[in-house]
């Protein structure tokens, strides 16, 4: 969830709690997504444990988030109007509210986050003051960056997302050739994204925090900074490309190739050429190991049983099975946790011999790896478009492992 929406949700929750304490009422959320996870964390911090998260996506039902069960919306029938509240964090609030009412739910329904809301985009004094403060902070960052890169073309990767940075870098050389750009400075969020840019031999990389990046981008837009590009498929932060997908198809890779950089569809991406040697600290077996990647920031994760079954199948075939993990992620049961720096991942999976991952940014990083590569796609749609995740995020040349059978629903 964007910081502005996260802080807005905190204000709404605090205001609600102040006026109407929950007491013994059952708290439910509708629609599992990043925003819902933030709201769940906020409730847990306040000593409130949600009873359930309602979601239409069958592939999510039966799973849990922060140990809160994800259930079909029809489960709302278990709760009466007197003892329950439903919080909705989606931009599809009206449709979701109508669905609950079809189940004859007459309880309280609260919209917690209002995307593209009056609170965020109005011309009220409060909003203008907040935006001005953010822009001023971003302008300071812009000035600092320009002091060390006065003539460089700034390539801004605004999201902490490995796949976005990978494709931004993969098509950057052709973009620079097309516009006769000789010097670039790449600005990213976080160290992992910095490592991705380093894989492409980028010499000048500046790393910002998410808050600094949000402020920085706002300053770029406000000041109309010319010698730069916001290298992201949602530029310039409108829904225009999403609307384009309502009637046309454009893959995730083509977003960067065509929509971000304006290159022809036959433009080939550059491959990473500055890789770090794999430090085989776990002494994995060459050519007879498999690395699983079951986690992702913005994807529908599959059940533990799915991955455990997969691990058993490969172990029975004689493979040593590992799980790629970072921070506090847990390995798949029966496998060994394996932390590998991004800059070593290509050589690592080539040494291991095989890789299977849910469709996340690490798959993009491994796009050119020379080994057996398989991807698992959740059975759902991309955002509000009519296109399946499997089609939009397709990885040419990769094998596909079917996920659990389910009815296709809209991805949040």
TIZAKOL-764241 format. One record per residue (C-alpha): residue in three letters; chain; x, y, z. Coordinates in pm, whole numbers. Each point is the difference from the previous one (the first is absolute). Layout:
MARSE  residu  chaine      px      py      pz
MARSE     ALA       A       X       Y       Z
...
This chain:
MARSE  residu  chaine      px      py      pz
MARSE     UNK       A       0       0       0
MARSE     UNK       A     129     348     -82
MARSE     UNK       A     108     197     305
MARSE     UNK       A    -265     266     -60
MARSE     UNK       A    -277    -261      -4
MARSE     UNK       A     152    -181     297
MARSE     UNK       A       4     314     214
MARSE     UNK       A    -354      80    -117
MARSE     UNK       A    -115    -346     108
MARSE     UNK       A     156      50     344
MARSE     UNK       A    -192     325      41
MARSE     UNK       A    -326    -165    -101
MARSE     UNK       A      53    -291     241
MARSE     UNK       A      96     232     285
MARSE     UNK       A    -301     222     -64
MARSE     UNK       A    -230    -302     -17
MARSE     UNK       A     136    -152     321
MARSE     UNK       A     -34     330     182
MARSE     UNK       A    -364      41     -92
MARSE     UNK       A    -111    -365      10
MARSE     UNK       A     211    -255     192
MARSE     UNK       A     -15    -349    -147
MARSE     UNK       A     -95    -168     325
MARSE     UNK       A     -86    -365     -72
MARSE     UNK       A     -94      61    -362
MARSE     UNK       A     145    -228    -267
MARSE     UNK       A     231     187    -237
MARSE     UNK       A      29    -116    -360
MARSE     UNK       A     188     133    -302
MARSE     UNK       A    -105     -41    -363
MARSE     UNK       A     261     -53    -271
MARSE     UNK       A     347    -140      74
MARSE     UNK       A     274     228    -133
MARSE     UNK       A     299     197     126
MARSE     UNK       A    -231     267     139
MARSE     UNK       A    -198    -262     191
MARSE     UNK       A     320    -136     154
MARSE     UNK       A      89     351     119
MARSE     UNK       A    -345      43     154
MARSE     UNK       A      26    -343     164
MARSE     UNK       A     335     101     152
MARSE     UNK       A    -154     325     122
MARSE     UNK       A    -289    -183     165
MARSE     UNK       A     230    -255     163
MARSE     UNK       A     216     283     137
MARSE     UNK       A    -316     138     159
MARSE     UNK       A     -78    -335     161
MARSE     UNK       A    -275     -87    -249
MARSE     UNK       A      14    -335    -183
MARSE     UNK       A    -216     -13    -315
MARSE     UNK       A    -234    -298     -21
MARSE     UNK       A      56     -51    -373
MARSE     UNK       A     104     152    -330
MARSE     UNK       A    -265     -44    -268
MARSE     UNK       A     123     -50    -356
MARSE     UNK       A    -156    -110    -329
MARSE     UNK       A     320    -162    -125
MARSE     UNK       A     -38    -374      55
MARSE     UNK       A     378     -44     -13
MARSE     UNK       A      30     208     318
MARSE     UNK       A    -286    -160     188
MARSE     UNK       A     121    -244     264
MARSE     UNK       A     328     191      42
MARSE     UNK       A      71     253     271
MARSE     UNK       A     154     343      47
MARSE     UNK       A     165      74     335
MARSE     UNK       A    -180    -319     116
MARSE     UNK       A    -336     155     -96
MARSE     UNK       A    -194    -245    -224
MARSE     UNK       A     -88     104    -355
MARSE     UNK       A    -355    -114     -78
MARSE     UNK       A    -268      37    -272
MARSE     UNK       A    -218     314      31
MARSE     UNK       A    -301    -224      58
MARSE     UNK       A     144     -68     346
MARSE     UNK       A    -137     341      96
MARSE     UNK       A    -329    -182      62
MARSE     UNK       A     150    -127     325
MARSE     UNK       A       2     351     142
MARSE     UNK       A    -295     213      96
MARSE     UNK       A     -37     373     -45
MARSE     UNK       A      26      52     375
MARSE     UNK       A     336    -162      62
MARSE     UNK       A     216      66    -304
MARSE     UNK       A     178     264    -208
MARSE     UNK       A     151     -44    -347
MARSE     UNK       A     294     218    -102
MARSE     UNK       A      68      39    -374
MARSE     UNK       A     336     124    -129
MARSE     UNK       A     -64     -32    -374
MARSE     UNK       A     -80     257    -266
MARSE     UNK       A    -288    -233     -92
MARSE     UNK       A    -176      90     322
MARSE     UNK       A    -342      59    -157
MARSE     UNK       A      -7    -337    -177
MARSE     UNK       A     123    -183     309
MARSE     UNK       A    -255     168     222
MARSE     UNK       A    -275     -96    -245
MARSE     UNK       A     120    -360       7
MARSE     UNK       A     -23     -13     379
MARSE     UNK       A    -351     144     -15
MARSE     UNK       A     -99    -276    -245
MARSE     UNK       A      78    -241     284
MARSE     UNK       A    -251     201     203
MARSE     UNK       A     274     141     220
MARSE     UNK       A    -134     308     174
MARSE     UNK       A     294      66     230
MARSE     UNK       A     243     288      -7
MARSE     UNK       A     230      32    -303
MARSE     UNK       A     293     241      25
MARSE     UNK       A     222     121    -284
MARSE     UNK       A     346      27     155
MARSE     UNK       A     215     108    -294
MARSE     UNK       A    -136     222    -273
MARSE     UNK       A     232     -32    -297
MARSE     UNK       A      -4     307    -225
MARSE     UNK       A    -213     156     272
MARSE     UNK       A     -91     357      79
MARSE     UNK       A     223     -28     305
MARSE     UNK       A     302     -71    -219
MARSE     UNK       A     -64     216    -307
MARSE     UNK       A    -225     285     108
MARSE     UNK       A     102     366      14
MARSE     UNK       A     -79      33     368
MARSE     UNK       A     248     200     207
MARSE     UNK       A     108    -314     186
MARSE     UNK       A      68    -192    -321
MARSE     UNK       A     185     288    -164
MARSE     UNK       A     216      47     310
MARSE     UNK       A      83    -371      15
MARSE     UNK       A      86     -18    -369
MARSE     UNK       A     209     315      22
MARSE     UNK       A     200    -140     291
MARSE     UNK       A      63    -326    -185
MARSE     UNK       A     102     183    -315
MARSE     UNK       A     241     221     195
MARSE     UNK       A     164    -304     158
MARSE     UNK       A      27    -159    -344
MARSE     UNK       A     148     318    -146
MARSE     UNK       A     280     -17     258
MARSE     UNK       A      75    -357    -112
MARSE     UNK       A      -9     108    -364
MARSE     UNK       A     245     281      71
MARSE     UNK       A     239    -241     174
MARSE     UNK       A     -16    -244    -288
MARSE     UNK       A      56     275    -255
MARSE     UNK       A     303     119     196
MARSE     UNK       A     174    -331     -73
MARSE     UNK       A    -166     -73    -336
MARSE     UNK       A     -55     346    -152
MARSE     UNK       A     -28    -112    -364
MARSE     UNK       A     -87    -368      34
MARSE     UNK       A    -333    -130    -126
MARSE     UNK       A    -184    -116     313
MARSE     UNK       A    -167    -339     -31
MARSE     UNK       A    -246     -25     288
MARSE     UNK       A    -132    -343     103
MARSE     UNK       A    -265     104     255
MARSE     UNK       A    -108    -333     143
MARSE     UNK       A     182    -251     217
MARSE     UNK       A     -61    -278    -253
MARSE     UNK       A     273    -218    -149
MARSE     UNK       A    -185     -79    -322
MARSE     UNK       A     -74     364     -75
MARSE     UNK       A     364      98      46
MARSE     UNK       A     120    -300    -203
MARSE     UNK       A    -198      92    -312
MARSE     UNK       A      70     370      45
MARSE     UNK       A     371     -87     -16
MARSE     UNK       A     -37    -261    -276
MARSE     UNK       A    -139     254    -249
MARSE     UNK       A     199     299     127
MARSE     UNK       A     299     -41    -241
MARSE     UNK       A    -224      12    -309
MARSE     UNK       A    -191     296     143
MARSE     UNK       A     328     184      58
MARSE     UNK       A     122     -79    -353
MARSE     UNK       A    -327     123    -146
MARSE     UNK       A      20     333     184
MARSE     UNK       A     381      34     -17
MARSE     UNK       A      33      -7     378
MARSE     UNK       A     354     -69     117
MARSE     UNK       A     -17      36     378
MARSE     UNK       A    -270    -126     235
MARSE     UNK       A     -62     -12     372
MARSE     UNK       A    -248    -263     114
MARSE     UNK       A    -207      66     313
MARSE     UNK       A    -160    -301     173
MARSE     UNK       A    -166     -99     328
MARSE     UNK       A     191    -237     225
MARSE     UNK       A     314    -208     -26
MARSE     UNK       A    -154    -293    -188
MARSE     UNK       A    -104     230    -285
MARSE     UNK       A     347     154       6
MARSE     UNK       A     147    -348     -50
MARSE     UNK       A    -225     -54    -303
MARSE     UNK       A     122     324    -159
MARSE     UNK       A     360     -97      80
MARSE     UNK       A     -47    -324    -195
MARSE     UNK       A     -32     211    -316
MARSE     UNK       A     324     186      61
MARSE     UNK       A    -161     328     106
MARSE     UNK       A     281     204     152
MARSE     UNK       A    -196     271     175
MARSE     UNK       A    -287    -121     219
MARSE     UNK       A    -171     193     278
MARSE     UNK       A    -213    -183     255
MARSE     UNK       A    -293     171     175
MARSE     UNK       A    -251    -112     259
MARSE     UNK       A    -362     -42    -111
MARSE     UNK       A    -100     328     167
MARSE     UNK       A     292     185    -161
MARSE     UNK       A     -91    -146    -338
MARSE     UNK       A    -366     106      26
MARSE     UNK       A     107     354      87
MARSE     UNK       A     268      -1    -270
MARSE     UNK       A    -242    -107    -274
MARSE     UNK       A    -248     266     110
MARSE     UNK       A     273     263     -27
MARSE     UNK       A      98    -121    -347
MARSE     UNK       A    -358      27    -121
MARSE     UNK       A     -60     337     170
MARSE     UNK       A     321     161    -127
MARSE     UNK       A     -35    -164    -344
MARSE     UNK       A     356    -129      19
MARSE     UNK       A      88     -60    -363
MARSE     UNK       A     318    -206     -11
MARSE     UNK       A    -151    -313     151
MARSE     UNK       A    -252    -282     -45
MARSE     UNK       A    -226    -166     256
MARSE     UNK       A      67    -353    -118
MARSE     UNK       A    -314    -168     119
MARSE     UNK       A    -297    -150    -180
MARSE     UNK       A    -252     216     187
MARSE     UNK       A     162     328    -103
MARSE     UNK       A    -102     269      48
MARSE     UNK       A    -208    -156     274
MARSE     UNK       A    -332     -12    -176
MARSE     UNK       A    -222    -290    -100
MARSE     UNK       A      45      63    -372
MARSE     UNK       A     200    -315     -72
MARSE     UNK       A    -230    -211     214
MARSE     UNK       A    -291     139    -203
MARSE     UNK       A     190     -87    -319
MARSE     UNK       A       8    -360     116
MARSE     UNK       A    -378      -8      18
MARSE     UNK       A     -13     -34    -379
MARSE     UNK       A     359     -86    -100
MARSE     UNK       A     263    -242     123
MARSE     UNK       A     347     107     105
MARSE     UNK       A     228    -227     199
MARSE     UNK       A     197     111     305
MARSE     UNK       A     321     -12    -202
MARSE     UNK       A    -154     203    -282
MARSE     UNK       A    -113     258     257
MARSE     UNK       A     364      90      45
MARSE     UNK       A     104     -56    -356
MARSE     UNK       A    -280     201    -162
MARSE     UNK       A    -193     204     259
MARSE     UNK       A     286     115     222
MARSE     UNK       A     284      40    -249
MARSE     UNK       A    -191      34    -328
MARSE     UNK       A     200    -272    -174
MARSE     UNK       A    -121    -230    -278
MARSE     UNK       A    -141    -342      90
MARSE     UNK       A     295    -175    -166
MARSE     UNK       A     252     169     232
MARSE     UNK       A     195    -265     187
MARSE     UNK       A      78      47     371
MARSE     UNK       A     362      15     111
MARSE     UNK       A     118    -279     227
MARSE     UNK       A     168      62     337
MARSE     UNK       A     376       8     -55
MARSE     UNK       A     144      83     342
MARSE     UNK       A     -77    -303     214
MARSE     UNK       A     162    -103     327
MARSE     UNK       A     145    -349      40
MARSE     UNK       A    -217    -241     198
MARSE     UNK       A     135     -63     349
MARSE     UNK       A    -116    -354      66
MARSE     UNK       A      -6      31     378
MARSE     UNK       A    -260    -277      41
MARSE     UNK       A     201    -231    -228
MARSE     UNK       A    -299     -83    -215
MARSE     UNK       A      43    -277    -256
MARSE     UNK       A      79     122    -350
MARSE     UNK       A    -268     -87    -254
MARSE     UNK       A    -201    -204     247
MARSE     UNK       A    -160     267     215
MARSE     UNK       A    -317     202     -38
MARSE     UNK       A     -73     343     147
MARSE     UNK       A    -362      89      83
MARSE     UNK       A    -127     357      28
MARSE     UNK       A    -351     -11     152
MARSE     UNK       A     -18     359     128
MARSE     UNK       A     -89     328    -169
MARSE     UNK       A     -87     354     104
MARSE     UNK       A    -299      59    -223
MARSE     UNK       A    -120    -341    -116
MARSE     UNK       A    -256    -248     124
MARSE     UNK       A     207    -253     191
MARSE     UNK       A     -85    -368     -27
MARSE     UNK       A     -63    -235     291
MARSE     UNK       A     285    -155     195
MARSE     UNK       A    -135    -341    -106
MARSE     UNK       A      58      84    -368
MARSE     UNK       A     369      74      59
MARSE     UNK       A      49    -284     247
MARSE     UNK       A    -141    -246    -253
MARSE     UNK       A     227     142    -268
MARSE     UNK       A     303     -29     229
MARSE     UNK       A     -76    -364      80
MARSE     UNK       A     -38     -87    -370
MARSE     UNK       A     341     143     -88
MARSE     UNK       A     168    -148     307
MARSE     UNK       A    -128    -343    -108
MARSE     UNK       A     166      62    -338
MARSE     UNK       A     333      48     174
MARSE     UNK       A      13     380      13
MARSE     UNK       A     122     198     298
MARSE     UNK       A    -280     254      50
MARSE     UNK       A      59     353     132
MARSE     UNK       A    -224     303      60
MARSE     UNK       A     123     346     -93
MARSE     UNK       A     -81     223     297
MARSE     UNK       A      64     354     120
MARSE     UNK       A     -63     176     331
MARSE     UNK       A    -251    -200     209
MARSE     UNK       A    -136    -222    -280
MARSE     UNK       A     -32    -367      90
MARSE     UNK       A     129    -284    -219
MARSE     UNK       A    -238    -259    -141
MARSE     UNK       A     -33    -287     245
MARSE     UNK       A     257    -268     -75
MARSE     UNK       A     235     240    -181
MARSE     UNK       A     300     200     111
MARSE     UNK       A      -8     381       8
MARSE     UNK       A     237     163    -248
MARSE     UNK       A      84     370      -2
MARSE     UNK       A     176     112    -317
MARSE     UNK       A      76     363     -89
MARSE     UNK       A    -183     119    -311
MARSE     UNK       A     328      54    -182
MARSE     UNK       A      86    -371      41
MARSE     UNK       A    -342    -149     -80
MARSE     UNK       A      53     -70    -370
MARSE     UNK       A     322    -192      60
MARSE     UNK       A    -158    -170     303
MARSE     UNK       A    -295    -152    -187
MARSE     UNK       A     223     -95    -292
MARSE     UNK       A     225    -183     246
MARSE     UNK       A    -297    -166     172
MARSE     UNK       A    -153    -101    -331
MARSE     UNK       A    -367      82      58
MARSE     UNK       A    -227     275     132
MARSE     UNK       A    -374      17      70
MARSE     UNK       A    -160     324     112
MARSE     UNK       A    -337     161      43
MARSE     UNK       A     -22     286    -250
MARSE     UNK       A     196     264     187
MARSE     UNK       A     278     248     -74
MARSE     UNK       A     270    -260      55
MARSE     UNK       A    -127    -182    -309
MARSE     UNK       A      72     313    -204
MARSE     UNK       A     352      17     145
MARSE     UNK       A      55    -362    -109
MARSE     UNK       A    -145      55    -348
MARSE     UNK       A     330     -80    -178
MARSE     UNK       A     125    -273     238
MARSE     UNK       A     107    -315    -184
MARSE     UNK       A    -170    -277     197
MARSE     UNK       A    -336    -170      38
MARSE     UNK       A    -240     281      92
MARSE     UNK       A    -365     -41      89
MARSE     UNK       A    -250     257     116
MARSE     UNK       A    -328     -42     189
MARSE     UNK       A    -279     246     -85
MARSE     UNK       A    -291      64     238
MARSE     UNK       A    -326     -43    -188
MARSE     UNK       A    -129     357      -1
MARSE     UNK       A     -12     319    -206
MARSE     UNK       A     237     294     -14
MARSE     UNK       A    -143     296     193
MARSE     UNK       A    -332     111    -152
MARSE     UNK       A      83    -125    -351
MARSE     UNK       A    -154    -299    -184
MARSE     UNK       A     345    -159     -37
MARSE     UNK       A     122    -296     203
MARSE     UNK       A     314      33     215
MARSE     UNK       A     142    -294    -196
MARSE     UNK       A     -24     197    -325
MARSE     UNK       A      94     345     124
MARSE     UNK       A     308    -117     194
MARSE     UNK       A     102    -270    -248
MARSE     UNK       A     369     -94      -8
MARSE     UNK       A      90    -132    -347
MARSE     UNK       A     205    -319      19
MARSE     UNK       A    -103     -92     353
MARSE     UNK       A    -192    -314      90
MARSE     UNK       A    -328      33     185
MARSE     UNK       A    -119    -201     297
MARSE     UNK       A    -376      14      56
MARSE     UNK       A    -116     131     335
MARSE     UNK       A    -296    -142     186
MARSE     UNK       A    -320     -19    -201
MARSE     UNK       A    -232     287      74
MARSE     UNK       A    -249     240    -146
MARSE     UNK       A     166     305    -153
MARSE     UNK       A     -54     321     190
MARSE     UNK       A     129     354      -5
MARSE     UNK       A     348      48     146
MARSE     UNK       A      33     276     257
